[in-house]
Amino acid sequence: MSSSPMVCRFNSSRIALASWSGAPAFAAFSGKDTGTAGARFLKLPPGARAAAMGEAFGGVHGDIAAIHYNPAGLASLPMREAAFSHSEHLGFFRHDFLAYAQPLAGAGTLAASLNLLTQDSIGKVDNTGRELGESFSPFDSALTLAYARSFGEWRAGMGAKYIRQVLEDESASGFAADLGLQRSFGRAAAGLSMTNLGPGLRFRSVSDPLPLLLRLSGSWEASAGLLLAADAGFPRDDEPFLRLGGEWRLQAGSRSLVLLRGGYRTETAGGLGALSGLSLGLGIGLGRWSSDFSFIPYGILGESYRLSLGFRF
């Protein structure tokens, strides 16, 4: 592609997304791989519950958001579940997530999700900066199919995803896999997952690797409705990180449930300030319905708000 002002304007917004959605661009796990991964929208958290808990979710099970963090966690879903999540970032990005999971009567759980990142339209200009009176709207999408099953105290899961990115009249697409294991130890659980395992995406002659991520995770269901979780992550394109999260359940009546959540992520704190690692949220359950909200500050990049709705039946 040419280096026209239109392309530069688009790239600047993508750079902002990259620094906001993962570790800052100057923090490297491997110097030669810093910031080299494409399809960074795959790093965005899909649900408000997990986002509020600092995305420390690889060891949590029984939640449909496990399709993103560790597909093994889908195996313990007690019933069918549908979920929708929406968030807006940096003033011009919109992230939507839609998922459905179906337990198969003792034969595991089958799930599907759609991950979509859209952006405000961008005006076209020529190489001199003259406006052409036209615009385009880039978008990224990923469709995932996953299966998980329990084997005693063990849970195993895998997912296959189709990824597509569109920039004006150019596009790139490819496939990736997610793999996960979990094991319960009474009230505690441990998890191991690898997500976005695939050959990468190619725009014309340029190919970018996917944001491959290895997670070591744990969770502990303490007494008095307290859930604690931790993830140690090892991304191929950034430095290792630690995520911590917690959730406190408050019973309000016989069926209503109020959930208070918080978390911390080390990967954003280095470049965007210590407060950018914080996350907060709450949730309300009414019977089989649930509504969750999360708030995450990103320093000079602004704040991120996420709303999720879920229904089990």
Disulfide bonds with the S-S distance in Angstrom:
none
